[in-house]
């Protein structure tokens, strides 16, 4: 929690919006924690030595931070405990993302990475086992799930607001009647003016899912541009993922057998966890891993992304089994042991690979 507050305060200072109490708090955090103090000194000398040119500052800061990271990794183990070295390296990596994000005009929690592409666009990516949060230039808030990517052009928020999503994200779109917010996810487009919703579009899963929490969205399929589907709050639309067939041609996925029984379009009501009314489709944002009567294909896919492992299914009969469960921030062994306790499967783990039968 202290580290997250530190990141936030650094962002406030870099973006020029920090109040005097926030500046004082940042200094206090740096004074009280040795690792944060080192990180503080790595960030601000770079900022102070540069001029007002944003691109030059962006390039210099990123380069400067990379050099510091390289130096930290070259330290010998006898100089300080491995856990301390790892924490310092992790903090500095997170800070490099933080500085770049702040100078680009938006905010990204540690866990994701950002880069500028050759086609004048920006890409934010979250690896397996991580999640991230960012604010787009228009004020739209985005929570990005594991193994997900969002791309938008540099002219975002001029005539319209377009992003391309691969994976899963929860959006809280800033209202703007003159500039619609458009998400391209797989074979569909989601168009909104200001609303809250979740989109799940992984290439290794048979469905693309859109769940509307509040407001309204209009969805069109790429191959049916003349037809628009309007969602109401509390509704969920599942669309067959046409990219999925191409994906499984090169990799046997845990979800592949589900495609034969999945309808092309399915409109349903969103579901909540009865224990605390958490929206099941967005529970990941709250740190909860939920299986809601799901086939093992989707269960395996979620486990792979959540824990950054590979699941190998050695018994195809598992694909016909369904599983229900709610897990907080539990270790992988707890989840696997609970699934094994159902009597439907057994597992063994070898490093980052889980074999299930």
C-alpha positions in Angstrom: 0.0 0.0 0.0 2.9 2.4 0.8 4.5 1.7 -2.5 1.3 2.3 -4.4 0.9 5.6 -2.6 4.5 6.5 -3.5 3.8 5.8 -7.2 0.7 8.0 -7.1 2.5 10.9 -5.5 5.4 10.7 -8.0 2.8 10.8 -10.8 1.2 13.9 -9.2 4.6 15.7 -9.1 5.6 14.7 -12.6 2.3 15.8 -14.1 2.4 19.2 -12.2 -0.8 18.5 -10.2 0.7 17.8 -6.8 -0.4 19.9 -3.9 2.1 21.1 -1.3 0.9 18.5 1.3 1.3 15.8 -1.4 4.9 16.9 -2.1 5.6 16.8 1.6 4.1 13.3 1.9 6.2 12.1 -1.0 9.4 13.4 0.6 8.4 11.8 4.0 7.8 8.4 2.3 11.2 8.6 0.7 12.9 9.6 3.9 11.3 6.7 5.9 12.0 3.9 3.4 15.5 3.2 2.1 14.3 1.5 -1.1 11.9 4.3 -1.9 14.5 6.9 -1.1 16.9 5.3 -3.7 14.1 5.2 -6.2 13.2 8.8 -5.5 16.7 9.9 -6.2 16.8 7.9 -9.4 13.7 9.6 -10.8 14.0 13.2 -10.0 17.6 14.0 -10.9 16.7 12.9 -14.5 13.6 15.1 -14.5 15.4 18.2 -13.1 18.3 18.0 -15.6 16.1 18.1 -18.7 14.4 21.0 -20.5 10.7 21.4 -21.2 10.7 19.3 -24.4 8.4 16.4 -23.6 9.8 14.0 -26.2 13.4 14.6 -25.1 12.4 14.2 -21.4 10.6 11.0 -22.2 13.5 9.5 -24.1 16.1 10.7 -21.5 14.2 9.4 -18.5 13.5 6.0 -20.0 17.2 5.7 -21.1 18.4 6.8 -17.7 16.2 4.4 -15.8 17.2 1.5 -18.0 20.8 2.2 -17.3 20.1 2.2 -13.5 18.2 -1.1 -13.8 21.1 -2.7 -15.6 23.4 -1.6 -12.9 21.3 -3.1 -10.2 21.1 -6.5 -11.9 24.9 -6.5 -12.1 25.3 -6.3 -8.3 26.7 -9.4 -6.6 24.5 -11.4 -4.2 26.9 -10.8 -1.2 26.3 -7.1 -1.2 22.7 -7.3 -0.2 20.0 -9.9 0.2 18.3 -11.2 -2.9 14.9 -10.1 -1.7 16.1 -6.5 -1.3 17.7 -6.5 -4.7 14.6 -7.9 -6.3 12.4 -5.3 -4.5 14.6 -2.4 -5.6 14.7 -3.7 -9.2 11.0 -4.2 -9.3 10.4 -0.7 -7.9 12.7 0.9 -10.4 11.1 -1.0 -13.3 7.7 0.2 -12.1 9.0 3.7 -11.8 10.3 3.7 -15.3 6.7 2.9 -16.5 5.3 5.5 -14.2 7.6 8.3 -15.5 6.9 7.5 -19.1 3.2 7.3 -18.4 3.1 10.6 -16.6 4.9 12.4 -19.3 2.7 10.9 -21.9 -0.4 12.4 -20.1 -1.9 9.3 -18.5 -1.5 7.1 -15.5 -0.6 3.4 -15.4 -0.3 1.3 -12.2 2.7 -1.0 -12.0 2.1 -4.4 -13.6 1.7 -3.2 -17.2 4.2 -1.9 -19.8 3.9 0.8 -22.4 5.7 1.4 -25.7 5.3 3.7 -28.6 4.9 1.8 -32.0 6.2 2.8 -35.4 2.7 3.7 -36.6 2.2 6.7 -34.2 0.2 4.7 -31.7 0.6 3.7 -28.1 0.4 0.1 -26.7 -0.1 -0.9 -23.1 0.4 -4.5 -22.3 0.0 -6.6 -19.2 1.8 -10.0 -18.9 0.4 -13.2 -17.5 0.2 -13.1 -13.7 -0.3 -9.3 -13.6 -3.0 -6.6 -13.9 -2.7 -2.9 -14.5 -4.8 0.3 -14.3 -4.5 3.3 -16.6 -6.2 6.6 -17.4 -6.5 7.5 -21.0 -6.0 11.1 -22.2 -9.8 11.7 -22.2 -10.1 10.6 -18.5 -11.4 7.1 -19.3 -10.3 4.6 -16.7 -9.2 1.2 -17.8 -8.4 -1.9 -15.7 -6.4 -4.3 -17.8 -6.4 -8.0 -16.9 -3.6 -10.5 -17.3 -2.2 -11.3 -20.7 -4.0 -8.3 -22.2 -3.1 -5.4 -24.5 -4.7 -2.1 -25.5 -3.6 0.0 -28.4 -4.7 3.6 -29.4 -3.4 6.2 -31.8 -1.7 9.4 -30.9 -4.7 11.3 -32.3 -6.9 9.7 -29.8 -9.6 12.1 -28.5 -9.5 14.4 -31.5 -12.4 13.3 -33.8 -13.3 10.2 -31.9 -11.8 7.8 -29.3 -10.7 4.4 -30.7 -8.9 1.6 -28.9 -8.1 -1.9 -29.9 -8.3 -4.6 -27.2 -6.8 -8.0 -27.1 -7.6 -9.8 -23.8 -9.8 -8.5 -21.1 -10.5 -5.0 -19.7 -13.0 -3.1 -17.5 -13.8 0.3 -18.8 -15.2 3.4 -17.1 -15.6 5.7 -20.1 -15.5 9.5 -19.6 -18.7 11.0 -21.0 -18.3 13.0 -24.3 -21.3 13.3 -26.6 -19.2 14.7 -29.4 -16.6 12.0 -29.5 -17.8 8.4 -29.2 -15.6 5.8 -27.5 -15.1 2.8 -29.8 -13.4 -0.5 -28.9 -12.3 -3.0 -31.5 -12.2 -6.5 -29.9 -11.8 -9.5 -32.1 -14.6 -9.5 -34.7 -16.8 -6.8 -33.0 -16.9 -3.2 -32.2 -18.4 -1.7 -29.0 -19.5 2.0 -29.3 -20.3 4.1 -26.2 -20.6 7.7 -25.1 -20.1 7.2 -21.4 -20.6 4.0 -19.4 -19.1 1.2 -17.4 -18.6 -2.3 -18.9 -16.3 -5.3 -19.2 -15.0 -6.8 -22.4 -13.3 -10.2 -22.6 -11.7 -11.1 -26.0 -8.8 -13.6 -25.8 -7.8 -15.3 -29.0 -7.5 -18.7 -27.2 -11.2 -18.6 -26.0 -14.2 -19.4 -28.1 -16.3 -16.4 -27.0 -16.0 -12.6 -27.0 -18.0 -11.3 -24.0 -19.3 -7.8 -23.3 -21.0 -7.2 -19.9 -22.7 -3.8 -19.3 -22.7 -2.5 -15.8 -24.3 1.0 -16.4 -25.1 3.3 -19.3 -25.6 1.9 -22.8 -23.5 0.4 -25.5 -24.1 -0.4 -29.2 -22.3 -3.5 -30.6 -21.7 -4.3 -34.2 -20.0 -7.4 -35.8 -17.4 -6.8 -38.4 -19.1 -9.1 -40.9 -22.6 -7.6 -40.1 -22.0 -3.8 -40.0 -25.6 -3.1 -40.8 -26.9 -4.8 -37.6 -26.5 -3.1 -34.2 -27.1 -4.8 -30.9 -28.1 -2.5 -28.0 -27.3 -3.7 -24.5 -29.1 -2.5 -21.4 -27.5 -2.4 -17.9 -27.2 -5.9 -16.4 -27.0 -7.6 -19.8 -24.2 -9.7 -21.2 -23.5 -10.5 -24.9 -21.5 -13.5 -25.9 -20.3 -13.7 -29.5 -18.5 -16.6 -31.1 -14.8 -15.7 -31.6 -14.0 -16.1 -35.3 -10.3 -15.7 -34.5 -10.4 -18.7 -32.2 -10.5 -21.2 -35.1 -7.3 -19.7 -36.5 -5.7 -19.8 -33.1 -6.3 -23.5 -32.4 -4.9 -24.4 -35.8 -1.4 -23.8 -34.4 -2.0 -24.6 -30.7 -4.4 -27.1 -29.1 -6.2 -24.9 -26.5 -8.0 -26.0 -23.5 -11.1 -24.3 -24.8 -11.3 -25.8 -28.3 -14.0 -28.4 -27.7 -16.4 -25.7 -26.5 -16.7 -24.2 -30.0 -19.0 -26.9 -31.4 -21.8 -26.1 -28.9 -21.3 -22.3 -28.6 -24.1 -20.3 -30.3 -23.0 -17.4 -32.6 -24.8 -14.9 -30.4 -26.1 -15.3 -26.8 -27.7 -12.5 -24.8 -28.0 -13.2 -21.1 -28.2 -11.5 -17.7 -25.0 -10.7 -15.9 -24.5 -12.7 -12.7 -23.1 -11.7 -9.3 -21.4 -13.5 -6.5 -24.2 -14.0 -3.9 -21.7 -13.7 -1.1 -20.9 -10.0 -1.7 -22.7 -9.0 -4.9 -19.5 -8.8 -6.9 -20.1 -8.8 -10.7 -18.7 -12.2 -11.7 -17.5 -11.0 -15.1 -15.5 -8.2 -13.5 -14.5 -10.0 -10.3 -10.9 -10.2 -11.5 -10.7 -6.4 -11.0 -11.3 -7.0 -7.3 -8.7 -9.7 -7.1 -11.1 -12.6 -7.3 -10.8 -15.6 -9.5 -14.3 -17.1 -10.2 -15.4 -20.2 -12.1 -19.1 -19.9 -12.7 -20.2 -23.4 -13.9 -17.6 -23.2 -16.6 -16.1 -25.9 -18.7 -12.6 -26.9 -17.9 -11.5 -25.3 -21.1 -12.2 -21.8 -19.8 -11.1 -22.8 -16.3 -7.7 -23.8 -17.7 -7.5 -20.6 -19.7 -8.1 -18.4 -16.6 -5.6 -20.3 -14.5 -2.9 -19.9 -17.2 -3.4 -16.1 -17.3 -3.9 -15.6 -13.6 -0.8 -17.5 -12.5 1.4 -17.4 -15.6 1.6 -21.1 -16.1 0.8 -23.6 -18.9 -2.0 -26.1 -18.4 -1.6 -29.4 -20.3 -4.8 -31.5 -20.4 -4.0 -35.2 -20.6 -7.6 -36.4 -20.4 -10.0 -35.0 -23.0 -13.0 -36.1 -21.0 -12.3 -33.2 -18.7 -13.6 -30.8 -21.3 -17.2 -32.1 -20.6 -16.9 -31.3 -16.9 -17.9 -28.0 -15.3 -16.5 -26.2 -12.3 -17.8 -23.6 -9.8 -15.6 -21.8 -7.3 -14.6 -18.5 -5.9 -11.0 -17.8 -4.9 -9.4 -14.6 -3.6 -5.7 -14.1 -3.8 -4.9 -17.7 -3.2 -1.8 -19.6 -4.3 -2.0 -21.8 -7.4 -1.7 -25.0 -5.3 -4.8 -24.0 -3.3 -6.9 -23.6 -6.5 -5.6 -26.8 -8.0 -6.1 -28.8 -4.7 -9.7 -27.5 -4.5 -10.4 -28.6 -8.1 -8.9 -32.0 -7.4 -11.1 -32.3 -4.3 -14.2 -32.4 -6.6 -13.0 -35.8 -7.7 -13.2 -34.7 -11.4 -9.4 -34.4 -11.9 -5.9 -35.0 -10.6 -2.9 -32.8 -11.3 0.8 -32.6 -11.0 3.0 -29.6 -11.4 6.5 -29.4 -12.9 7.9 -25.9 -12.6 5.6 -23.6 -14.6 3.6 -26.4 -16.3 0.5 -28.1 -14.7 -0.5 -31.5 -16.0 -4.2 -32.3 -15.5 -6.0 -35.6 -16.1 
